[in-house]
Amino acid sequence: MIDRNLLVGLHGKTLFYPCCGKDLTLPIELFASAISDFCFADKRPPWARRIRDAIPSTVEKVTGNAYRDINSGNIFLFNYYWQDAREVLKELPQLGVFFHRGDGLATEKGVSSGIPWLGEEYLGQILSKLVPGGFVVTDGSNCPQDGPFQLKRYYDTKEEEYAGTVFDEVFEYKGYTFSCLGNAGRRYGPTLIWQVN
Ligand SMILES: C[S@@+](CC[C@H](N)C(=O)[O-])C[C@H]1O[C@@H](n2cnc3c(N)ncnc32)[C@H](O)[C@@H]1O
């Protein structure tokens, strides 16, 4: 669903999805043709079945944790880090994609991570590692006061509240230009694909 020409800069790069839970399929479907290393991180352990079930049918196993996207031939690694995602981020090289959704800032129920991923501190770290033309894919989860409000405009909204919206907003944040390419599906609001330059 993303124009192939926009993905060429992602070869050799990493996709990072912190606090991913079981939500493994969509990032692979969107970026399997281009990304070289999928890094999922959650403090809960992965289940082998969960991973097996999450791999789309358009992808085949090569060996170990290496997979091939059948259409493009792109080979990528699937890595799941069972640890604090903030520590994983520190170790990662250049990112092609930051993917995060379905989470929350409130931790009372013990379900949400509470980590302000789209706030100044973490978004700053992420943007400093993101290649020009890389992507931030998010439903606006975990965007505190000091994060760009445009990213959380539709967070926690019902589908009827944004039905018919053309997601083509462009905004500037700390010298970066975010251009919205569209909606990749509903989580806690639409999962918007932003290209960042
Ligand atoms: C609300 S769930 C969201 C899961 C997924 N993003 C989704 O949309 O289904 C939040 C997840 O964050 C994980 N989590 C909480 N704190 C974490 C941390 N410090 N590092 C990594 N994962 C964490 C939890 O284990 C849980 O799986």
The ligand as an SDF file (V2000), in Angstrom:
LIG
                    3D

 27 29  0  0  0  0  0  0  0  0999 V2000
   -1.2780   -2.1110   25.5930 C   0  0  0  0  0  0  0  0  0  0  0  0
   -0.0620   -3.3150   25.1320 S   0  0  0  0  0  0  0  0  0  0  0  0
    0.0590   -2.9100   23.4080 C   0  0  0  0  0  0  0  0  0  0  0  0
    0.5620   -4.0180   22.5560 C   0  0  0  0  0  0  0  0  0  0  0  0
    0.5950   -3.6910   21.0490 C   0  0  0  0  0  0  0  0  0  0  0  0
    1.2640   -2.4650   20.7650 N   0  0  0  0  0  0  0  0  0  0  0  0
   -0.7680   -3.7340   20.4450 C   0  0  0  0  0  0  0  0  0  0  0  0
   -1.2150   -2.7680   19.8450 O   0  0  0  0  0  0  0  0  0  0  0  0
   -1.4120   -4.7860   20.5450 O   0  0  0  0  0  0  0  0  0  0  0  0
    1.4320   -2.6230   25.8000 C   0  0  0  0  0  0  0  0  0  0  0  0
    2.6150   -3.5520   25.7240 C   0  0  0  0  0  0  0  0  0  0  0  0
    3.7590   -2.8760   26.2410 O   0  0  0  0  0  0  0  0  0  0  0  0
    4.5820   -3.8200   26.8900 C   0  0  0  0  0  0  0  0  0  0  0  0
    5.5050   -3.0670   27.7570 N   0  0  0  0  0  0  0  0  0  0  0  0
    5.2090   -2.3280   28.8520 C   0  0  0  0  0  0  0  0  0  0  0  0
    6.3170   -1.7320   29.3380 N   0  0  0  0  0  0  0  0  0  0  0  0
    7.3440   -2.1100   28.5230 C   0  0  0  0  0  0  0  0  0  0  0  0
    8.7200   -1.8170   28.4860 C   0  0  0  0  0  0  0  0  0  0  0  0
    9.3050   -1.0090   29.3860 N   0  0  0  0  0  0  0  0  0  0  0  0
    9.4680   -2.3590   27.4950 N   0  0  0  0  0  0  0  0  0  0  0  0
    8.8970   -3.1890   26.5750 C   0  0  0  0  0  0  0  0  0  0  0  0
    7.5980   -3.5000   26.5720 N   0  0  0  0  0  0  0  0  0  0  0  0
    6.8140   -2.9640   27.5220 C   0  0  0  0  0  0  0  0  0  0  0  0
    3.5870   -4.7380   27.6030 C   0  0  0  0  0  0  0  0  0  0  0  0
    4.1660   -5.9770   27.9120 O   0  0  0  0  0  0  0  0  0  0  0  0
    2.4780   -4.8360   26.5470 C   0  0  0  0  0  0  0  0  0  0  0  0
    2.6750   -5.9420   25.6850 O   0  0  0  0  0  0  0  0  0  0  0  0
  1  2  1  0
  2  3  1  0
  2 10  1  0
  3  4  1  0
  4  5  1  0
  5  6  1  0
  5  7  1  0
  7  8  2  0
  7  9  1  0
 10 11  1  0
 11 12  1  0
 11 26  1  0
 12 13  1  0
 13 14  1  0
 13 24  1  0
 14 15  1  0
 14 23  1  0
 15 16  2  0
 16 17  1  0
 17 18  1  0
 17 23  2  0
 18 19  1  0
 18 20  2  0
 20 21  1  0
 21 22  2  0
 22 23  1  0
 24 25  1  0
 24 26  1  0
 26 27  1  0
M  CHG  2   2   1   9  -1
M  END
$$$$
